Structures are given as structure tokens and as C-alpha cells.
Amino acid sequence: MSKRKVLNSGYVKLAEWMGGDNAVIRNARRCWKSESKGNESDLKLLKHLLNKGHKTPFEAMIFTFDIKCPLFVARQWFRHRIASYNEESLRYCLAERDYYIPGDLPQDLLEIWKEHNERSFDLYEKLIKEYHLRREIARSLLPVGIYTRFYWTINGSSLMNFLMLRTDRQAQKEIREYARAILEIVKEIAPLCFNTFEELVLKKGGNC
Ligand SMILES: Cc1cc2nc3c(=O)[nH]c(=O)nc-3n(C[C@H](O)[C@H](O)[C@H](O)COP(=O)(O)OP(=O)(O)OC[C@H]3O[C@@H](n4cnc5c(N)ncnc54)[C@H](O)[C@@H]3O)c2cc1C
């Protein structure tokens, strides 16, 4: 399955999918009691669906992604309610010493950045190991740049909404990088749908 590295330590990996171009076209054509009539006609149909906001046929595609991203990115991500999430819990699991490092920090700032993160982890681990503080309490000492992992299951229509909002220049650069990586993956799975979506919606909106 496709995987893309994102930021210094994150990734997006397609865990499972169902549907694709054929499922969307099949479902859409039910409205006219018809079947696929070849690529050119299917493309015309997809453009019609996207232009008119006839979104339900895109729900015939379902994707599950395995995501690793900083907590502050996950916080923005989880605002997208029309999807399902299962995240690893820092009540039960020990946080890994893994945190976001922006690629463009000058050397002096980079050292301060790492030192602050390392010191937070030192204290977190010490309180758990030596003072037997519960993980669910000790985690509150950790910065929001630490990485988390979750499974994300979403249908094609809701994914288009996510991609439209999160590839936009107004969205934070870090979540934009995840959205771009996801777009690249789904273009491999459903090229007709997502290339058309990119051309008609994202490029027209100035997103890419
Ligand atoms: C650039 C940017 C800046 C943002 N800044 C902030 C911020 O400062 N503060 C903040 O709190 N949030 C902020 N957000 C989050 C934003 O308000 C949305 O919560 C987030 O983008 C999810 O979008 P959504 O509701 O379309 O997605 P989903 O939750 O996946 O919903 C998809 C669609 O389903 C429908 N829907 C879902 N739930 C409801 C409902 N309860 N009632 C009616 N319709 C519903 C809507 O049509 C919605 O578009 C920001 C988002 C972006 C992209």
C-alpha cells in the first residue's frame, strides 16, 4: 500500500480502500438507469457531478489511512467530523521520544527547540518511572509537537471537503503537506475522480 513521508518524522499510509472510479460512476449512473459508456463519457459525468455538487456518488469510495502527525496537526484534523478516528492513547501507551522539528530553523534556535523537547521527555519519563505518576497525568507535560498515530476512515466525498480546505493556502503549512500527500495517494487509487477534482476544484480555487 502507498506510503508518503511527511514532515521530519510523520507519514501517511493507505491501510485499506474500497470502491474507486468504477464504484462512483456505477452509483452515479443509477440516476439515469445507465452504465459506464467509456472514459470520455465517464469523465463528462464526473465533471457534471463536481460542478453541480452532486456529491453522494463519491461516498461509494472509502479509504482508511494510517497517519502519524504532530498533535497540533491532529487537533486541526479531528475537526473534520464526517470521518472515523482511532488514535493511540497516552493514557495506556508510553509516549515515544519523537517530536516535530521544522525544517527551516536556524542552528541556534534548533538547539533550543531540541533541548526543550528533550527536557520535557526527561521529566515525563522520570515522573512515570521514579515517581509512578500515572501516564494520563504525566502526558500533560509534553509539548503539542509530539507525534501521535491514528487510523482515519473517510468516504470520497468527505475526503474532497478535507482536501479542499486543507490544501488551501489559508491552512497551516504542516497540515497542507499531509493533505498534498493524501491527494497524491488517492490519485493513484481513483485517478479519474481525483485528477478531475484537482483540476476542477483545487486548481480553480487556487489551492495548487
Ligand atoms: C484555514 C482554516 C482555519 C480554521 N480556523 C479555525 C479556528 O480558528 N477555530 C475553529 O474552531 N475552527 C477553525 N477551523 C475549523 C473549521 O471551522 C472546520 O471545523 C473544519 O475545517 C472542518 O470542516 P467541515 O465542518 O466542513 O468538515 P466536517 O466536520 O467533516 O463536515 C463536513 C460537512 O458536513 C456538514 N456538517 C457536519 N457537521 C455539521 C453540523 N453539526 N451542522 C451542519 N452541518 C454539518 C457541513 O456541510 C460540513 O461542511 C479552521 C479550518 C480551516 C480550514
The ligand as a Tripos MOL2 file, in Angstrom:
@<TRIPOS>MOLECULE
LIG
   53    58     1     0     0
SMALL
NO_CHARGES

@<TRIPOS>ATOM
      1 C1         -7.9690   27.5640    7.2950 C.3       1 LIG1
      2 C2         -8.8310   27.0890    8.4210 C.ar      1 LIG1
      3 C3         -8.8740   27.8130    9.5960 C.ar      1 LIG1
      4 C4         -9.6820   27.3690   10.6500 C.ar      1 LIG1
      5 N1         -9.6860   28.0740   11.8310 N.ar      1 LIG1
      6 C5        -10.4510   27.6740   12.8480 C.ar      1 LIG1
      7 C6        -10.4690   28.3760   14.1000 C.ar      1 LIG1
      8 O1         -9.7750   29.3700   14.2670 O.2       1 LIG1
      9 N2        -11.2500   27.9140   15.1070 N.ar      1 LIG1
     10 C7        -12.0460   26.8200   14.9420 C.ar      1 LIG1
     11 O2        -12.7600   26.4500   15.8840 O.2       1 LIG1
     12 N3        -12.0410   26.1110   13.8030 N.ar      1 LIG1
     13 C8        -11.2670   26.5030   12.7510 C.ar      1 LIG1
     14 N4        -11.2440   25.7740   11.5960 N.ar      1 LIG1
     15 C9        -12.0090   24.5150   11.5150 C.3       1 LIG1
     16 C10       -13.2900   24.6820   10.6600 C.3       1 LIG1
     17 O3        -14.1940   25.5750   11.2620 O.3       1 LIG1
     18 C11       -13.9830   23.3070   10.4650 C.3       1 LIG1
     19 O4        -14.3490   22.8200   11.7410 O.3       1 LIG1
     20 C12       -13.0860   22.2790    9.8110 C.3       1 LIG1
     21 O5        -12.4500   22.8250    8.6830 O.3       1 LIG1
     22 C13       -13.9230   21.0630    9.3910 C.3       1 LIG1
     23 O6        -14.6840   21.4320    8.2650 O.3       1 LIG1
     24 P1        -16.1360   20.8420    7.9870 P.3       1 LIG1
     25 O7        -17.0760   21.2030    9.0780 O.co2     1 LIG1
     26 O8        -16.5180   21.2440    6.5880 O.co2     1 LIG1
     27 O9        -15.8310   19.2610    7.9810 O.3       1 LIG1
     28 P2        -16.7150   18.0790    8.6160 P.3       1 LIG1
     29 O10       -16.8270   18.2490   10.0690 O.co2     1 LIG1
     30 O11       -16.1040   16.8130    8.0970 O.co2     1 LIG1
     31 O12       -18.1300   18.2900    7.9960 O.3       1 LIG1
     32 C14       -18.3480   18.0940    6.6020 C.3       1 LIG1
     33 C15       -19.6300   18.8050    6.2230 C.3       1 LIG1
     34 O13       -20.7150   18.1750    6.8790 O.3       1 LIG1
     35 C16       -21.6600   19.1680    7.2710 C.3       1 LIG1
     36 N5        -21.7810   19.1570    8.7250 N.ar      1 LIG1
     37 C17       -21.0590   18.4230    9.6120 C.ar      1 LIG1
     38 N6        -21.4780   18.6150   10.8600 N.ar      1 LIG1
     39 C18       -22.4710   19.5250   10.7700 C.ar      1 LIG1
     40 C19       -23.2980   20.1720   11.7320 C.ar      1 LIG1
     41 N7        -23.1980   19.9590   13.0420 N.pl3     1 LIG1
     42 N8        -24.2190   21.0360   11.2980 N.ar      1 LIG1
     43 C20       -24.3520   21.3100    9.9740 C.ar      1 LIG1
     44 N9        -23.6010   20.7560    9.0120 N.ar      1 LIG1
     45 C21       -22.6780   19.8630    9.4150 C.ar      1 LIG1
     46 C22       -21.1380   20.5080    6.7480 C.3       1 LIG1
     47 O14       -21.6850   20.7220    5.4680 O.3       1 LIG1
     48 C23       -19.6630   20.2660    6.6320 C.3       1 LIG1
     49 O15       -19.0180   21.1040    5.6690 O.3       1 LIG1
     50 C24       -10.4510   26.1850   10.5300 C.ar      1 LIG1
     51 C25       -10.3930   25.4760    9.3190 C.ar      1 LIG1
     52 C26        -9.6000   25.9070    8.2910 C.ar      1 LIG1
     53 C27        -9.5450   25.1000    7.0090 C.3       1 LIG1
@<TRIPOS>BOND
     1     1     2 1
     2     2     3 ar
     3     2    52 ar
     4     3     4 ar
     5     4     5 ar
     6     4    50 ar
     7     5     6 ar
     8     6     7 ar
     9     6    13 1
    10     7     8 2
    11     7     9 ar
    12     9    10 ar
    13    10    11 2
    14    10    12 ar
    15    12    13 ar
    16    13    14 ar
    17    14    15 1
    18    14    50 ar
    19    15    16 1
    20    16    17 1
    21    16    18 1
    22    18    19 1
    23    18    20 1
    24    20    21 1
    25    20    22 1
    26    22    23 1
    27    23    24 1
    28    24    25 2
    29    24    26 1
    30    24    27 1
    31    27    28 1
    32    28    29 2
    33    28    30 1
    34    28    31 1
    35    31    32 1
    36    32    33 1
    37    33    34 1
    38    33    48 1
    39    34    35 1
    40    35    36 1
    41    35    46 1
    42    36    37 ar
    43    36    45 ar
    44    37    38 ar
    45    38    39 ar
    46    39    40 ar
    47    39    45 ar
    48    40    41 1
    49    40    42 ar
    50    42    43 ar
    51    43    44 ar
    52    44    45 ar
    53    46    47 1
    54    46    48 1
    55    48    49 1
    56    50    51 ar
    57    51    52 ar
    58    52    53 1
@<TRIPOS>SUBSTRUCTURE
     1 LIG1         1 GROUP 0 **** ****
